[in-house]
């Protein structure tokens, strides 16, 4: 099995060959280590000042794997212990090799280039043969929220006989700007998750490995439940333990939600503000994009003047949680008729959302990678083209008012950015001008004379001349 990852360190004042320092592997000297059932090799197909690519080649001996007790086949198929895809396809075996080869790099340590290890760099990853139980779409769902651009192409069973269709393998290519430590940990977790199989016994020590590798990103991942259950071989008690520990480690509760005793939390203020703007607009057909667990939807259901309410999220599990939280199946028929749940991504055009009175993106845009924001603007303002759009997002200037939030840290581990008031207004004004809207800005929460309010709200209204067309 084979994997490559490389960089050109574009925009960074360092030769690309410094990649070797980050990996703790000398580009001039191929290296090899023994692993269960075979050996893992690291070498560099290219290592220049302009471009550096490292390759991992894992050679597996099926007989040695069986003798080690790690090659158990499916029940009733003894030959399957020896004749299988383990020598050729990326799996938990490759994840283990990555963990052994790059343990120091996965911890984010590089004494020779500490500043380079701490910063995001342009990376690309190629896994030519990856078992993907769930297909290419699952690879997008798992890697996309982590900041990767995903190109997952099904591998044909036989290119000479197209009628046979696709195999269960994909040719996976990832590109993005991330810390190398984060990228390695993503691969370490996701390879066995996509394969949905492990070649060794899974016990409580695997929970420790998952929590360690997933720190800072897995607790906020929209597919964290699926990832945890697959990584831990569908042992529910282990997955529940992992999810609980991840929530504690990552501080999933927003630091901004803390409030003095007796005061209203910012989350409640935000929902109240958005609901008030929708009443001001007289909106009757509304979509809450990125609805999460349905807190805003529950607030809006209280308004009998709203005739149609659509709740969307990219995560199917979030929608299921929202339905359960709102007791959807127990609602009166009239209430259920007003409410629809749709799985949808804010960065992809969805004609089902076209022509509504208003669309809400409440604390959504900061979870989108900046290069995907133009796609979000196109899908919301051009394809959906509602009469009004309400966007709320954190005001990063206000972060200094949260003593528990370390300097330079975001309010939530899944935030891709947090804007100042000027940055938000620049983006919103540009979007409004391009798509034929006006925009005004309002504070949400206590308005500090120095740093503004904790949440900033933009209200976009379709220009009358555009609406009349």
FIBA-886891 format. One record per residue: x, y, z of N, C-alpha, C in turn; residue in one letter. Coordinates in steps of 0.2 Angstrom, whole numbers, padded with zeros to 4 digits, always signed. Layout:
<recs>
XYZXYZXYZA...
</recs>
This chain:
<recs>
+0004-0006+0000+0000+0000+0000+0004+0006+0000X+0002+0012-0003+0006+0017-0004+0002+0024-0003X+0006+0029-0001+0003+0035+0001+0009+0041+0000X+0007+0046-0003+0012+0052-0004+0009+0058-0001X+0013+0062+0002+0011+0069+0004+0016+0074+0003X+0015+0080+0000+0020+0085-0002+0018+0092-0001X+0022+0096-0002+0021+0103-0001+0026+0107-0006X+0024+0114-0007+0029+0118-0010+0030+0124-0006X+0027+0124+0000+0028+0129+0005+0027+0136+0002X+0022+0136-0002+0021+0143-0006+0019+0148-0001X+0022+0154-0002+0020+0160+0002+0024+0160+0009X+0028+0154+0010+0032+0154+0016+0039+0154+0015X+0043+0158+0018+0050+0160+0017+0054+0154+0019X+0053+0148+0016+0057+0142+0018+0058+0138+0011X+0063+0134+0010+0064+0130+0005+0059+0124+0006X+0056+0121+0001+0052+0115+0002+0055+0109+0005X+0061+0109+0004+0065+0103+0007+0065+0103+0014X+0063+0109+0017+0063+0109+0025+0057+0105+0027X+0053+0102+0023+0048+0097+0024+0051+0091+0028X+0057+0090+0026+0060+0084+0029+0061+0085+0037X+0063+0091+0039+0063+0093+0046+0057+0092+0049X+0051+0094+0046+0045+0093+0050+0043+0086+0051X+0045+0081+0046+0044+0074+0046+0049+0070+0050X+0054+0074+0052+0060+0071+0055+0063+0065+0051X+0063+0066+0045+0065+0061+0040+0069+0064+0035X+0076+0062+0034+0080+0065+0030+0079+0064+0022X+0077+0069+0018+0076+0067+0011+0081+0063+0007X+0088+0064+0010+0093+0061+0006+0094+0054+0008X+0090+0051+0013+0092+0044+0016+0085+0041+0017X+0083+0036+0012+0077+0032+0013+0078+0028+0020X+0072+0027+0023+0072+0024+0030+0066+0019+0030X+0067+0014+0034+0063+0008+0035+0062+0006+0042X+0056+0004+0044+0055+0001+0050+0051-0005+0050X+0052-0010+0055+0048-0016+0055+0041-0014+0058X+0036-0017+0055+0029-0016+0058+0026-0023+0058X+0020-0024+0061+0017-0031+0061+0016-0033+0054X+0018-0039+0053+0017-0042+0046+0021-0039+0040X+0026-0035+0041+0029-0032+0036+0034-0026+0038X+0035-0022+0033+0040-0016+0034+0037-0010+0031X+0039-0004+0034+0036+0002+0031+0042+0006+0029X+0042+0009+0023+0048+0013+0020+0046+0020+0019X+0050+0025+0020+0049+0032+0019+0055+0034+0014X+0053+0037+0009+0058+0040+0004+0055+0046+0001X+0059+0050-0003+0056+0056-0006+0057+0056-0014X+0052+0055-0017+0052+0055-0025+0055+0062-0027X+0054+0068-0023+0057+0074-0025+0058+0078-0019X+0063+0082-0019+0065+0086-0013+0070+0092-0016X+0066+0097-0018+0070+0103-0020+0068+0109-0016X+0070+0115-0018+0068+0121-0014+0061+0123-0016X+0059+0120-0022+0052+0122-0025+0047+0117-0023X+0049+0111-0022+0044+0106-0021+0047+0100-0017X+0043+0097-0012+0045+0091-0009+0039+0087-0008X+0041+0080-0009+0035+0075-0009+0038+0069-0005X+0035+0067+0000+0037+0061+0004+0032+0055+0002X+0035+0049+0002+0031+0044+0000+0032+0038+0006X+0026+0035+0008+0026+0030+0012+0024+0023+0009X+0028+0018+0009+0027+0012+0006+0027+0007+0011X+0021+0003+0012+0020-0002+0017+0020-0009+0013X+0025-0013+0015+0025-0020+0012+0022-0025+0017X+0017-0028+0015+0014-0033+0020+0014-0040+0017X+0017-0044+0022+0017-0051+0020+0011-0055+0023X+0006-0057+0019+0000-0060+0022+0001-0065+0027X+0006-0070+0025+0007-0075+0030+0010-0073+0036X+0015-0068+0036+0017-0066+0042+0012-0062+0047X+0007-0059+0043+0002-0056+0047-0003-0061+0050X-0004-0066+0047-0008-0072+0050-0004-0075+0056X+0002-0076+0055+0006-0079+0061+0007-0074+0067X+0006-0068+0065+0006-0063+0071+0000-0063+0075X-0005-0066+0072-0012-0066+0075-0016-0060+0073X-0014-0056+0069-0017-0050+0067-0021-0050+0060X-0021-0056+0057-0024-0057+0050-0030-0061+0050X-0034-0060+0055-0041-0064+0056-0045-0063+0050X-0048-0068+0047-0052-0067+0041-0059-0068+0044X-0064-0066+0039-0071-0067+0040-0072-0074+0042X-0077-0075+0047-0079-0082+0049-0081-0086+0043X-0078-0092+0042-0080-0097+0037-0076-0096+0031X-0071-0092+0031-0067-0091+0025-0059-0091+0027X-0057-0097+0028-0050-0097+0030-0045-0094+0025X-0046-0096+0019-0041-0093+0014-0041-0086+0014X-0047-0083+0016-0047-0075+0016-0041-0072+0020X-0039-0076+0025-0033-0074+0029-0027-0072+0025X-0026-0076+0020-0020-0075+0016-0021-0071+0009X-0027-0072+0006-0029-0069+0000-0034-0063+0001X-0031-0057+0002-0035-0051+0003-0032-0045+0001X-0035-0039+0002-0032-0033-0001-0027-0030+0004X-0025-0033+0010-0021-0029+0015-0014-0027+0012X-0011-0031+0007-0005-0029+0005-0005-0023+0000X-0011-0021-0002-0012-0017-0008-0016-0010-0006X-0021-0011-0002-0025-0005+0000-0024-0002+0006X-0025+0005+0007-0024+0008+0013-0029+0006+0018X-0027+0005+0024-0031+0003+0030-0028+0005+0036X-0030+0001+0042-0028+0002+0048-0020+0001+0049X-0018-0004+0044-0011-0006+0044-0007+0000+0042X-0009+0004+0037-0006+0010+0035-0006+0015+0041X-0012+0016+0044-0012+0021+0050-0007+0019+0055X-0006+0013+0057-0002+0011+0062+0005+0013+0060X+0007+0012+0053+0014+0013+0051+0015+0021+0051X+0010+0025+0050+0010+0032+0050+0012+0034+0057X+0008+0031+0062+0009+0033+0069+0016+0031+0071X+0019+0026+0069+0026+0024+0071+0031+0028+0067X+0030+0029+0061+0035+0033+0057+0035+0040+0059X+0030+0043+0061+0029+0051+0061+0027+0053+0068X+0028+0049+0073+0025+0050+0080+0027+0057+0082X+0033+0059+0081+0035+0066+0084+0032+0071+0080X+0031+0070+0073+0028+0075+0069+0020+0076+0071X+0017+0070+0072+0010+0070+0074+0009+0074+0081X+0014+0075+0085+0014+0079+0091+0015+0086+0090X+0017+0088+0084+0018+0095+0082+0025+0098+0084X+0029+0093+0085+0036+0095+0088+0041+0095+0082X+0045+0100+0082+0051+0101+0077+0056+0106+0080X+0061+0103+0084+0065+0108+0087+0069+0112+0081X+0070+0109+0076+0074+0112+0070+0071+0118+0067X+0064+0117+0066+0060+0122+0063+0053+0123+0067X+0053+0125+0073+0047+0126+0077+0042+0130+0074X+0044+0136+0071+0039+0141+0069+0036+0138+0063X+0039+0133+0059+0036+0130+0053+0031+0125+0055X+0033+0121+0061+0028+0116+0063+0022+0119+0066X+0022+0125+0068+0016+0128+0072+0012+0131+0067X+0014+0132+0061+0009+0136+0056+0006+0131+0050X+0001+0133+0048-0002+0129+0042+0002+0130+0036X+0003+0125+0032+0007+0125+0026+0003+0122+0021X+0004+0123+0014+0000+0120+0009+0002+0113+0008X-0003+0108+0008-0001+0101+0008-0006+0098+0003X-0003+0092+0000-0007+0088-0004-0006+0081-0002X-0011+0077-0002-0010+0070+0000-0013+0066-0006X-0010+0060-0007-0013+0055-0012-0013+0048-0009X-0019+0045-0009-0019+0038-0007-0023+0034-0013X-0019+0031-0017-0021+0028-0024-0027+0023-0023X-0026+0019-0017-0031+0014-0016-0034+0013-0009X-0039+0017-0008-0042+0017-0001-0049+0014-0001X-0049+0008+0003-0056+0005+0004-0061+0010+0007X-0066+0011+0004-0071+0017+0007-0078+0014+0007X-0079+0012+0013-0086+0009+0015-0091+0015+0016X-0094+0017+0010-0098+0023+0010-0097+0027+0004X-0092+0025+0000-0091+0028-0006-0087+0035-0006X-0086+0038-0012-0083+0044-0012-0086+0050-0008X-0093+0049-0008-0097+0055-0004-0095+0055+0003X-0093+0049+0006-0091+0049+0013-0085+0052+0014X-0080+0051+0010-0073+0054+0010-0074+0061+0011X-0079+0064+0007-0080+0071+0007-0083+0073+0013X-0087+0070+0016-0090+0071+0022-0085+0071+0028X-0081+0067+0028-0076+0066+0033-0070+0071+0033X-0067+0072+0027-0062+0076+0026-0064+0084+0025X-0069+0085+0022-0071+0092+0020-0072+0096+0026X-0075+0095+0031-0076+0099+0037-0069+0101+0040X-0064+0097+0039-0057+0098+0042-0053+0103+0038X-0056+0106+0032-0052+0111+0029-0049+0108+0022X-0050+0102+0021-0047+0099+0015-0052+0100+0009X-0049+0101+0003-0052+0100-0003-0051+0093-0006X-0057+0089-0007-0057+0082-0008-0059+0080-0015X-0054+0076-0018-0056+0073-0024-0055+0066-0023X-0061+0062-0023-0061+0055-0022-0065+0052-0028X-0061+0048-0031-0064+0045-0037-0064+0038-0037X-0070+0035-0038-0071+0027-0037-0066+0024-0042X-0063+0019-0040-0059+0014-0044-0063+0009-0048X-0063+0009-0054-0067+0004-0058-0064-0003-0056X-0069-0008-0056-0067-0015-0055-0063-0017-0061X-0064-0016-0067-0060-0017-0073-0061-0012-0078X-0056-0008-0079-0056-0002-0084-0058-0005-0091X-0057-0011-0092-0058-0014-0099-0065-0016-0099X-0069-0017-0094-0076-0019-0094-0080-0014-0089X-0081-0008-0092-0085-0003-0088-0091-0005-0085X-0095-0010-0088-0101-0013-0086-0101-0016-0079X-0095-0018-0077-0094-0021-0070-0095-0015-0065X-0094-0009-0067-0095-0004-0062-0089-0002-0058X-0090+0001-0052-0085+0003-0048-0084-0002-0042X-0078-0002-0040-0076-0006-0034-0077-0002-0027X-0075-0005-0022-0076-0002-0015-0071+0003-0014X-0066+0004-0018-0060+0008-0017-0061+0015-0021X-0057+0020-0018-0057+0026-0021-0050+0028-0022X-0048+0032-0027-0042+0036-0027-0043+0042-0024X-0040+0043-0018-0041+0049-0014-0035+0054-0015X-0037+0061-0016-0033+0066-0016-0035+0072-0012X-0031+0074-0008-0033+0079-0003-0028+0085-0004X-0031+0091-0004-0026+0097-0004-0029+0102+0001X-0025+0106+0004-0027+0111+0009-0021+0114+0013X-0023+0119+0017-0017+0123+0020-0019+0121+0028X-0015+0117+0030-0015+0115+0037-0009+0114+0041X-0009+0113+0047-0003+0111+0051-0001+0104+0049X+0005+0102+0048+0007+0095+0046+0004+0090+0052X+0005+0092+0058+0003+0088+0063-0005+0086+0063X-0009+0091+0061-0016+0090+0060-0017+0085+0054X-0014+0086+0049-0015+0082+0043-0013+0075+0045X-0008+0074+0048-0006+0067+0050-0011+0064+0054X-0013+0067+0059-0018+0065+0064-0025+0063+0060X-0027+0068+0055-0033+0066+0051-0032+0060+0048X-0026+0058+0044-0025+0052+0041-0025+0046+0046X-0022+0047+0051-0021+0042+0056-0028+0039+0058X-0033+0044+0059-0040+0042+0061-0044+0040+0056X-0044+0043+0050-0049+0042+0045-0047+0036+0040X-0041+0034+0040-0040+0028+0036-0044+0022+0038X-0043+0020+0044-0047+0014+0047-0054+0016+0047X-0056+0022+0048-0064+0024+0048-0067+0022+0041X-0063+0025+0036-0066+0024+0029-0066+0016+0027X-0061+0013+0029-0061+0006+0028-0066+0002+0032X-0068+0005+0038-0073+0002+0043-0070-0005+0045X-0064-0006+0046-0061-0012+0048-0054-0011+0051X-0053-0015+0057-0046-0015+0060-0043-0022+0060X-0037-0022+0059-0033-0028+0059-0031-0031+0065X-0033-0027+0071-0031-0030+0077-0037-0028+0082X-0036-0031+0088-0041-0031+0093-0042-0024+0096X-0048-0021+0097-0049-0015+0099-0051-0015+0106X-0048-0012+0110-0049-0011+0118-0049-0004+0120X-0049-0003+0126-0050+0004+0129-0044+0008+0128X-0038+0005+0126-0032+0009+0124-0033+0012+0118X-0038+0010+0113-0039+0013+0107-0043+0020+0108X-0047+0020+0114-0050+0026+0115-0045+0032+0117X-0040+0030+0120-0034+0035+0122-0031+0037+0115X-0030+0033+0111-0027+0034+0104-0031+0039+0100X-0038+0038+0100-0043+0042+0097-0043+0049+0100X-0044+0049+0106-0044+0056+0110-0038+0060+0108X-0032+0056+0109-0026+0060+0107-0025+0063+0100X-0027+0058+0095-0026+0060+0088-0032+0065+0086X-0038+0065+0090-0043+0069+0088-0044+0076+0092X-0039+0077+0096-0039+0083+0100-0039+0089+0096X-0044+0094+0097-0044+0100+0094-0048+0100+0087X-0051+0094+0085-0055+0094+0079-0060+0089+0079X-0059+0083+0082-0064+0078+0082-0071+0080+0086X-0070+0083+0091-0075+0084+0096-0081+0089+0092X-0078+0093+0087-0083+0097+0084-0085+0095+0077X-0082+0089+0075-0084+0086+0068-0091+0084+0067X-0094+0086+0062-0101+0084+0061-0103+0077+0061X-0097+0073+0059-0098+0066+0059-0094+0062+0064X-0094+0066+0070-0090+0063+0076-0092+0056+0078X-0099+0055+0078-0102+0049+0080-0100+0043+0076X-0101+0044+0069-0099+0039+0065-0091+0038+0065X-0087+0043+0065-0080+0042+0066-0078+0038+0072X-0081+0040+0078-0079+0036+0084-0081+0029+0084X-0087+0028+0081-0090+0021+0081-0086+0016+0077X-0084+0019+0071-0080+0015+0066-0073+0014+0069X-0070+0019+0071-0063+0019+0073-0063+0013+0079X-0068+0013+0083-0068+0009+0089-0072+0002+0088X-0072+0000+0081-0075-0006+0079-0082-0007+0081X-0086-0001+0082-0093-0002+0083-0094-0004+0090X-0090-0003+0095-0091-0005+0102-0094+0001+0105X-0100+0001+0106-0104+0007+0108-0101+0010+0115X-0099+0006+0120-0097+0009+0126-0090+0012+0125X-0086+0010+0121-0080+0013+0119-0081+0020+0116X-0085+0020+0111-0087+0026+0107-0090+0031+0112X-0094+0029+0116-0098+0034+0121-0092+0037+0125X-0088+0033+0128-0082+0036+0132-0078+0041+0128X-0076+0039+0122-0072+0043+0118-0075+0050+0117X-0082+0050+0115-0086+0056+0113-0086+0061+0120X-0087+0058+0125-0087+0061+0132-0081+0065+0133X-0075+0061+0132-0069+0064+0133-0067+0069+0128X-0069+0068+0122-0067+0073+0117-0071+0080+0119X-0077+0079+0121-0081+0085+0123-0077+0089+0128X-0075+0085+0133-0071+0089+0139-0065+0092+0136X-0061+0088+0132-0054+0090+0130-0055+0096+0126X-0060+0097+0121-0060+0102+0116-0064+0108+0119X-0068+0107+0124-0072+0113+0127-0077+0115+0122X-0081+0110+0120-0086+0111+0114-0091+0116+0116X-0093+0117+0122-0097+0122+0124-0094+0129+0123X-0097+0133+0119-0094+0140+0117-0092+0144+0123X-0086+0147+0123-0084+0151+0129-0089+0157+0130X-0092+0159+0124-0096+0165+0124-0103+0164+0128X-0105+0157+0129-0111+0156+0131-0111+0157+0139X-0105+0157+0142-0105+0159+0149-0108+0165+0151X-0112+0166+0156-0115+0172+0158-0116+0173+0165X-0117+0179+0168-0118+0180+0175-0124+0177+0177X-0125+0175+0184-0131+0172+0186-0136+0177+0185X-0142+0174+0183-0148+0179+0182-0148+0182+0175X-0143+0182+0172-0143+0186+0165-0144+0181+0159X-0146+0184+0154-0148+0180+0148-0142+0178+0144X-0141+0172+0142-0135+0170+0138-0135+0173+0131X-0129+0173+0129-0128+0176+0122-0132+0172+0117X-0132+0165+0118-0136+0161+0113-0143+0163+0113X-0146+0164+0119-0153+0166+0119-0154+0173+0116X-0150+0178+0117-0150+0184+0114-0150+0184+0107X-0145+0180+0104-0145+0179+0097-0151+0177+0094X-0154+0171+0097-0160+0169+0094-0165+0174+0094X-0166+0177+0100-0171+0182+0100-0170+0188+0095X-0164+0190+0094-0163+0195+0089-0165+0193+0082X-0163+0187+0080-0164+0185+0074-0172+0184+0073X-0175+0181+0078-0182+0180+0077-0186+0187+0077X-0183+0192+0080-0186+0199+0080-0185+0202+0073X-0179+0201+0070-0178+0204+0063-0183+0200+0058X-0184+0194+0059-0189+0190+0054-0196+0193+0055X-0198+0194+0061-0204+0197+0062-0205+0204+0059X-0199+0208+0060-0199+0215+0057-0200+0214+0049X-0197+0209+0046-0197+0208+0039-0204+0206+0037X-0208+0203+0042-0214+0200+0040-0213+0193+0036X-0208+0190+0037-0206+0184+0033-0211+0178+0035X-0213+0175+0030-0218+0169+0031-0215+0163+0029X-0210+0163+0024-0207+0157+0022-0199+0157+0023X-0197+0153+0028-0190+0155+0030-0186+0148+0030X-0180+0149+0029-0175+0143+0030-0170+0145+0035X-0168+0140+0039-0163+0141+0044-0157+0136+0041X-0152+0139+0038-0147+0135+0035-0141+0134+0040X-0139+0127+0041-0135+0125+0046-0138+0126+0053X-0144+0122+0054-0148+0123+0059-0145+0120+0066X-0141+0115+0065-0138+0112+0071-0143+0108+0074X-0144+0109+0081-0148+0105+0085-0155+0108+0085X-0156+0113+0081-0163+0116+0080-0165+0121+0085X-0161+0124+0089-0163+0129+0094-0167+0135+0091X-0164+0138+0085-0168+0143+0082-0175+0141+0079X-0175+0135+0076-0181+0132+0073-0186+0132+0079X-0184+0129+0085-0189+0129+0090-0192+0136+0092X-0188+0141+0092-0190+0148+0093-0195+0150+0088X-0193+0149+0082-0198+0151+0076-0204+0147+0076X-0204+0141+0078-0211+0137+0078-0216+0140+0083X-0214+0145+0087-0219+0148+0092-0223+0153+0088X-0220+0156+0083-0223+0161+0079-0229+0158+0074X-0235+0159+0075-0240+0156+0071-0241+0159+0064X-0237+0165+0064-0238+0169+0057-0233+0166+0052X-0228+0162+0054-0224+0158+0050-0227+0152+0046X-0228+0152+0040-0231+0147+0036-0227+0141+0034X-0221+0142+0033-0216+0137+0030-0209+0138+0034X-0207+0133+0037-0200+0133+0040-0196+0127+0038X-0190+0129+0035-0186+0124+0032-0179+0124+0036X-0178+0118+0039-0171+0117+0043-0167+0113+0039X-0161+0116+0038-0156+0112+0034-0149+0111+0038X-0146+0106+0037-0139+0105+0040-0135+0100+0035X-0129+0100+0035-0125+0096+0031-0124+0089+0035X-0125+0089+0041-0125+0083+0045-0132+0080+0046X-0132+0073+0044-0139+0070+0045-0140+0069+0052X-0135+0068+0056-0136+0066+0063-0138+0073+0067X-0136+0079+0064-0138+0085+0067-0146+0085+0066X-0148+0084+0060-0155+0084+0059-0159+0079+0063X-0156+0073+0064-0160+0068+0068-0160+0071+0075X-0155+0074+0078-0155+0077+0084-0160+0082+0085X-0160+0087+0080-0165+0092+0080-0172+0090+0080X-0174+0084+0076-0181+0082+0076-0182+0079+0083X-0178+0076+0086-0179+0073+0093-0180+0078+0098X-0175+0084+0097-0176+0089+0102-0182+0093+0102X-0185+0093+0096-0191+0097+0095-0197+0093+0095X-0196+0086+0097-0202+0081+0097-0206+0082+0091X-0203+0081+0085-0206+0082+0079-0212+0077+0078X-0211+0071+0080-0216+0066+0079-0222+0067+0083X-0221+0071+0088-0227+0072+0093-0230+0079+0092X-0228+0082+0087-0231+0089+0086-0238+0088+0083X-0242+0093+0084-0249+0093+0080-0248+0093+0072X-0252+0090+0069-0252+0089+0062-0250+0096+0058X-0253+0101+0061-0252+0108+0058-0245+0110+0059X-0242+0109+0065-0235+0111+0066-0231+0107+0061X-0232+0100+0061-0227+0096+0057-0228+0098+0049X-0234+0101+0047-0234+0103+0040-0230+0109+0039X-0229+0113+0044-0225+0119+0043-0218+0118+0043X-0215+0113+0045-0208+0111+0046-0206+0106+0042X-0200+0107+0038-0197+0102+0034-0189+0102+0036X-0186+0096+0036-0179+0095+0037-0176+0093+0031X-0171+0096+0029-0167+0094+0023-0160+0094+0024X-0157+0089+0022-0149+0088+0022-0147+0092+0016X-0143+0097+0018-0140+0102+0012-0134+0105+0015X-0129+0107+0010-0123+0110+0012-0124+0118+0010X-0122+0122+0014-0122+0129+0012-0118+0131+0006X-0113+0127+0005-0108+0129-0001-0110+0126-0007X-0116+0122-0008-0118+0119-0014-0125+0122-0016X-0126+0123-0022-0133+0126-0024-0138+0121-0023X-0144+0123-0020-0149+0119-0019-0156+0122-0021X-0159+0120-0026-0165+0123-0029-0171+0122-0024X-0171+0118-0020-0176+0117-0015-0177+0123-0011X-0172+0127-0010-0172+0133-0006-0173+0139-0010X-0175+0139-0016-0176+0145-0020-0182+0149-0018X-0182+0155-0019-0188+0160-0018-0191+0161-0012X-0188+0159-0006-0191+0160+0001-0191+0168+0003X-0194+0169+0008-0195+0176+0010-0188+0178+0014X-0185+0173+0017-0179+0175+0021-0175+0168+0022X-0169+0169+0023-0164+0164+0024-0160+0166+0030X-0158+0162+0035-0154+0163+0041-0148+0159+0041X-0142+0162+0042-0136+0159+0043-0134+0161+0050X-0136+0158+0055-0134+0160+0062-0128+0156+0064X-0122+0160+0065-0116+0157+0067-0114+0151+0063X-0114+0152+0056-0113+0147+0051-0106+0148+0047X-0106+0155+0045-0100+0156+0040-0093+0155+0043X-0093+0156+0050-0086+0155+0053-0084+0148+0053X-0088+0143+0051-0087+0136+0051-0085+0134+0044X-0085+0139+0039-0083+0137+0032-0076+0140+0031X-0073+0136+0027-0066+0138+0025-0066+0144+0021X-0062+0149+0022-0062+0155+0018-0063+0154+0010X-0059+0149+0008-0059+0148+0000-0066+0146-0002X-0070+0143+0002-0077+0141+0001-0082+0146+0001X-0080+0152+0004-0085+0157+0005-0089+0160-0001X-0085+0161-0007-0088+0163-0013-0094+0157-0015X-0092+0151-0014-0097+0146-0016-0103+0147-0011X-0102+0148-0005-0108+0150+0000-0112+0156-0003X-0109+0161-0004-0112+0167-0007-0116+0165-0013X-0113+0161-0018-0117+0160-0024-0123+0156-0022X-0122+0150-0018-0128+0146-0017-0134+0150-0013X-0132+0154-0009-0137+0157-0005-0140+0163-0008X-0136+0168-0011-0138+0174-0013-0140+0174-0021X-0137+0169-0024-0139+0168-0032-0144+0163-0033X-0142+0157-0031-0147+0151-0032-0153+0152-0028X-0152+0152-0021-0158+0153-0017-0162+0159-0018X-0158+0165-0018-0160+0171-0020-0167+0173-0016X-0166+0173-0009-0172+0175-0005-0173+0182-0005X-0179+0184-0002-0180+0192-0001-0176+0195+0004X-0173+0191+0009-0169+0194+0014-0164+0188+0016X-0158+0190+0019-0154+0185+0022-0151+0188+0028X-0151+0184+0034-0149+0187+0040-0143+0182+0042X-0137+0186+0043-0131+0182+0044-0128+0185+0051X-0127+0180+0056-0123+0182+0062-0117+0178+0062X-0112+0181+0066-0105+0178+0066-0102+0182+0072X-0097+0178+0075-0093+0181+0081-0089+0188+0079X-0089+0192+0083-0085+0198+0083-0078+0197+0086X-0073+0196+0082-0066+0194+0086-0064+0199+0090X-0065+0205+0089-0063+0211+0093-0065+0210+0101X-0071+0207+0101-0074+0206+0108-0071+0200+0112X-0067+0196+0109-0064+0190+0112-0060+0192+0118X-0057+0198+0118-0053+0200+0124-0057+0201+0130X-0064+0201+0130-0068+0202+0135-0069+0195+0138X-0067+0189+0136-0068+0183+0138-0061+0181+0142X-0060+0181+0148-0054+0180+0152-0052+0173+0151X-0057+0168+0150-0055+0161+0149-0052+0159+0142X-0053+0164+0138-0051+0162+0131-0044+0164+0129X-0039+0160+0128-0032+0162+0127-0031+0166+0121X-0027+0171+0121-0025+0175+0116-0024+0171+0109X-0027+0173+0104-0026+0170+0097-0030+0164+0096X-0034+0162+0101-0039+0156+0100-0046+0158+0099X-0049+0154+0095-0056+0155+0093-0061+0153+0098X-0067+0155+0098-0072+0153+0103-0074+0146+0102X-0073+0143+0097-0075+0136+0096-0070+0133+0092X-0068+0126+0093-0063+0123+0090-0064+0122+0082X-0070+0122+0080-0072+0121+0073-0072+0127+0069X-0071+0133+0072-0071+0139+0068-0065+0140+0064X-0066+0142+0058-0061+0142+0053-0058+0149+0053X-0062+0154+0055-0060+0161+0056-0064+0165+0061X-0063+0170+0063-0067+0175+0067-0065+0182+0065X-0070+0186+0062-0069+0192+0059-0070+0198+0064X-0066+0203+0062-0067+0210+0066-0073+0213+0062X-0076+0218+0065-0081+0222+0062-0080+0224+0055X-0074+0227+0054-0072+0229+0048-0072+0224+0043X-0069+0218+0045-0068+0212+0040-0075+0210+0038X-0080+0209+0043-0086+0207+0041-0090+0211+0037X-0089+0218+0038-0093+0223+0034-0090+0223+0027X-0084+0222+0026-0081+0222+0020-0083+0216+0016X-0084+0210+0019-0086+0204+0015-0094+0205+0014X-0098+0207+0018-0105+0208+0017-0107+0213+0012X-0103+0219+0012-0104+0224+0007-0103+0221+0000X-0097+0218+0000-0095+0215-0007-0100+0210-0009X-0103+0206-0005-0108+0201-0007-0114+0204-0009X-0116+0209-0005-0123+0213-0007-0122+0216-0014X-0116+0220-0015-0116+0223-0021-0116+0218-0027X-0113+0212-0027-0113+0208-0032-0119+0205-0034X-0123+0203-0028-0130+0200-0029-0136+0204-0029X-0135+0210-0029-0141+0215-0029-0145+0215-0022X-0141+0216-0017-0144+0217-0010-0142+0223-0007X-0146+0226-0003-0143+0231+0002-0141+0227+0009X-0137+0231+0013-0135+0227+0019-0135+0232+0025X-0137+0231+0030-0136+0235+0036-0133+0230+0042X-0130+0233+0047-0127+0230+0052-0130+0231+0059X-0130+0226+0063-0133+0227+0070-0129+0224+0075X-0129+0226+0081-0125+0223+0086-0130+0218+0090X-0127+0212+0092-0131+0208+0096-0127+0206+0103X-0130+0207+0108-0127+0207+0115-0124+0214+0117X-0121+0214+0123-0119+0220+0126-0114+0224+0121X-0116+0230+0119-0112+0234+0115-0106+0238+0118X-0100+0235+0118-0094+0239+0121-0092+0244+0117X-0091+0250+0120-0089+0256+0117-0082+0255+0113X-0078+0251+0116-0071+0250+0113-0071+0244+0108X-0074+0238+0109-0073+0233+0105-0080+0230+0102X-0085+0234+0103-0092+0232+0100-0095+0226+0103X-0100+0223+0100-0104+0218+0103-0101+0211+0102X-0102+0206+0106-0100+0199+0105-0102+0196+0098X-0108+0197+0096-0110+0195+0090-0112+0200+0085X-0110+0200+0079-0112+0205+0074-0117+0202+0069X-0122+0206+0067-0128+0204+0063-0128+0208+0057X-0129+0205+0051-0130+0208+0044-0136+0206+0042X-0140+0211+0040-0147+0210+0037-0146+0212+0030X-0147+0208+0025-0147+0209+0018-0154+0209+0015X-0156+0214+0012-0163+0215+0008-0162+0215+0001X-0166+0211-0003-0166+0212-0010-0168+0219-0012X-0164+0222-0017-0165+0228-0019-0172+0228-0023X-0176+0233-0022-0182+0233-0026-0182+0232-0033X-0177+0235-0036-0177+0235-0044-0175+0228-0046X-0171+0224-0041-0170+0217-0043-0176+0213-0042X-0179+0214-0036-0185+0210-0034-0191+0211-0039X-0191+0216-0043-0196+0218-0047-0195+0214-0054X-0189+0212-0055-0188+0209-0062-0191+0202-0063X
</recs>
